[in-house]
């Protein structure tokens, strides 16, 4: 199974039409990767589908970086009993 | 006579969702007045009180000075309780002796308690009171016509405008009509209320039905208004092709082409785009070129999915969109025939006709329903929109919408899951 970071990068690359290799943990979704508000919504929806979790919109949308998303998703997965590779 | 208008929390009230999610049924419009106003006029009531689902009571109390869900108003005689779905025009108001009118399923449509029978009927709340009335007073099978779906109101509204116009008995020009203007038909069929301003180059065509423009209405140049038509207080028509049969509530901004539609109030359809045989709630904003279909290409009757699953044949070849309160559309949104668009939804154009059902609180983005930025952002937007019309979003509003969020969770959760799957493909 791929790690949370790899899966987050894969989804991010798909939504933002990027190469996963160009995405770094410190990248800001908006400022560095060019995510628009609609794409933020898509990202949250696709992370939920990828990991089989439900995220609180406010909390999820307050995450600004790729690394922050990895930590947040890992936390939600643990809380909701979803197995992940860290 | 003392009148109590009732809207019970029964399953059939969902037939009036999404517009009745956030208001009692008697506040729905048909013609010039609301269903409640029609019942009140019919009963010639001297005092009026209301009973409605508990979650609506907090907000409704801020909108009326009359008692709401107060069981003490059920005490005493010469008391008439009427279900808000009863059509006032067909209702013969009982008098003299007590009676309980039942529909085909044995549900109470109305109950009249004469002065001498007041002590016979007991009950701590409305439901207990109705049960007691049914058990102790004479029952009659009332073959009373009722409003059963939102589209019943849309389809009856044009005729009802003419009936209400005659009943209100107002006509003439009390506001200002700037020249050149054109009035077709009889001046007796036109009422321009005090403070209304009709700019030059406006056509008012009352040849096929009356036109009632309420106080402080403003009609901009190149608007054509075909009767029957009602425009509520402080609403503005902006070069509108206002075709026959529209009932537009107060504080609306309406442009483009509108036909046989009801707009509850405080909603904007500022720009071009067609709205036909639609019912639009309050605080709705329809972006430029938002358009609904109201007629199928094969001229067959229109089906509507009120719950997102089961189709109901309306029996009519013309039904447009039903749109709940606080819903906003982007530019270029295309609604299919007989669409149900929930309340507090946010709709972005997908370049093609949208699904026929979009759940309340759904954010329709990139062709799928998502959770979007969630409730908090929608509430902030609602507060801003209301503030622009000097209305306040209160704690009672938040509490009511929180309940509506839960009431509408089923179809929304399903649609969101479906949307996520579609995105991953």
Boltz contact constraints between the chains, C-beta under 6 A:
constraints:
  - contact:
      token1: [A, 38]
      token2: [B, 365]
      max_distance: 6.0
  - contact:
      token1: [A, 41]
      token2: [B, 365]
      max_distance: 6.0
  - contact:
      token1: [A, 41]
      token2: [B, 370]
      max_distance: 6.0
  - contact:
      token1: [A, 41]
      token2: [B, 372]
      max_distance: 6.0
  - contact:
      token1: [A, 45]
      token2: [B, 370]
      max_distance: 6.0
  - contact:
      token1: [A, 45]
      token2: [B, 420]
      max_distance: 6.0
  - contact:
      token1: [A, 45]
      token2: [B, 423]
      max_distance: 6.0
  - contact:
      token1: [A, 46]
      token2: [B, 423]
      max_distance: 6.0
  - contact:
      token1: [A, 48]
      token2: [B, 420]
      max_distance: 6.0
  - contact:
      token1: [A, 49]
      token2: [B, 420]
      max_distance: 6.0
  - contact:
      token1: [A, 49]
      token2: [B, 424]
      max_distance: 6.0
  - contact:
      token1: [A, 57]
      token2: [B, 371]
      max_distance: 6.0
  - contact:
      token1: [A, 57]
      token2: [B, 373]
      max_distance: 6.0
  - contact:
      token1: [A, 57]
      token2: [B, 374]
      max_distance: 6.0
  - contact:
      token1: [A, 58]
      token2: [B, 374]
      max_distance: 6.0
  - contact:
      token1: [A, 58]
      token2: [B, 376]
      max_distance: 6.0
